[in-house]
Amino acid sequence: CMYVGAARWWLFAGLFLRINSFCFTPPHAGLAVRSLRSCSLRQAQHVKGLERCKRILMATHSEGVAETPDAAMPYPLWDAHCHVHLSGQTEAISKLQEDVNLSLMGTRTADWKDIISLSSSYPDRILPSFGLHPWWAHENQGNWEDELAALLASHPHACVGEIGLDKQWVPPECVEVQYEAQMEVFKKQLDLATRLKRPVSLHCVAAYGDMFDALRLASDLPPAIYMHSFGGKAGMLNSFVKMKNYGDRFYFGFSAAINLRSPKTSDVIKLVPDKRLLIESDLEDPSEVRPCLARMLHVIAESKGWTLEQAAAQTSSNARAFLRS
């Protein structure tokens, strides 16, 4: 599938440049462009996804959430799911963790060492998670199972993540979704998290039925299960919360970059149990974390009828509870 994948990649690159080119003209376009670049890495397979991401992040700034990317947060927050370690911007991450706790999510074996380094440098503010993301489940990751088990044994407070299922992601070098590989890797990691009693952070795109069945039919599950950037409908949320034996283990997170594409997000947030709601950025660029968290904090506060201070305190308390599970 290499040649077909390469052709698709070059086609995407040309379309991306066309979409990105007009982002330089609006006021404060630098913030929007940098946000778009971070977001595009997460949604590179769909040009429409890029357009939605751009509109959301442009609106985020135009509504005055933050004057600059480095604006101080009004309240301490906990970013329950991010990938800032992939940026390599150690100084910016150091500054960010001064007022934002960070839960770093692994994506493949190659980035686990960076998570170890950062979480060791700031053990009270940066929490590690190790896992194989479904986008790379088809790759040869060597003896990843033993390596993951050893890392979790040597980091007793680490979570397992980011793992999961994605029926929309077609790797650039392939012609179709590598779903069988995703399912195999997902189940192995879920079993490991269950066996070691570690919280787990789940990625799920267009696969909620399969995800629900895999969890519902399991003989046991991890002590806490985080549905990150939850994109399911109200009915699916209710099904997770009421799942026999396991419903009280579920947490649900929301990010501006992913969830604010849908006009139904606020309605879904209203239905999340107060003590199971988390906030996240799901970003790689540390300069974008604060404004995106601030935007999401406003939406959560409005949806729940809370003040910003209450929203910040509740989501931070929930993150600590999730990690202690």
C-alpha positions, 0 to 999 in steps of 0.5 A: 500500500506504500505507493497509494499511501504516498499519493494520498499524502501528497494530495493531502499536503497540497490541500492543507497548504491551501486551507492554511494559507488564508489563516494569515490574514485575520487579526491574531492569525498567529495563534490560530495558525499554530493551533491549526498545525497542532490540531491538523496532526490529530486529524490529518486524514480529513480536510473537512476536519482541518476546516472545522478545527480552524474555525473552532480555534479562530472562534476561540480566540475571537471570543476573547478566551485568552489575550496571548497563548501564555496568558495565566489561567485564572484558576489552576487546571488539570489537563487530563490528556495531552501530548506536549512531550511530542513538541520537544519544547522543554522550556515551554512545558516547564513554564506551562506546568507551573499552573497546569497539571499535565497528564501525558499520553504515550502514542508509541514506544519511541515517545515513552522515554520523553514522558519518563524524562518530563514526569521525572523532572516534575513529578508533582505536576506531570503524570505519565501514561504509556501506551500504543495509540491505535493510529500506530497499532499496525507498526512493528513496535518490537517487544512492546508488551514486555517493555510496557509491562516493565515501564508500568512496574517501574512507574507505579502511579502511571496510567495506560494510554493512549489506547483504543479504536479508530475506524476512520484513521487510514495510515498514510502508507496504507489503503484502508483502516488497520482495524484488526491490528488496532483491536488486537493491540487494544485488547492486550493493553486493556488486559494489562491495565486490568491485571495491574489495576491501572487507570486507562485513557481510551481513544474512540472514533466511530467505534463506540459499539465495538468499544462498548461491547469489548468493555461490557463483555470483559470479565474485569476492567481497569479501576478507572476508564477515561473516555477522552475527548468523548464524541459519543451521543447522549444515549451512549454516555448513558449506556457507559454510565449504567454499564452493569458492574462497571458504570461507576468506573467511567470518566468523560473528558472534553477538549476544545480542539475536538469536541467543539465541532459538535453543537451537541457537546454542551447537551452531552456535558450536562448529562455527565455525572459531576464527579466524572467530568474532566477537561483536556487539551489533547494538544502537542503544542504547549503554547496552545494548551492554556487558551484551549483549556480556558475555552473548554472551561467556559463551555463546561461552566455554562453547561453545568451552571457552574462558575469558572472557579467551580468548574476548575475545582471540580474537574481538577478534583475529578482528575485526582480521583481518576488517577488515584483509582 
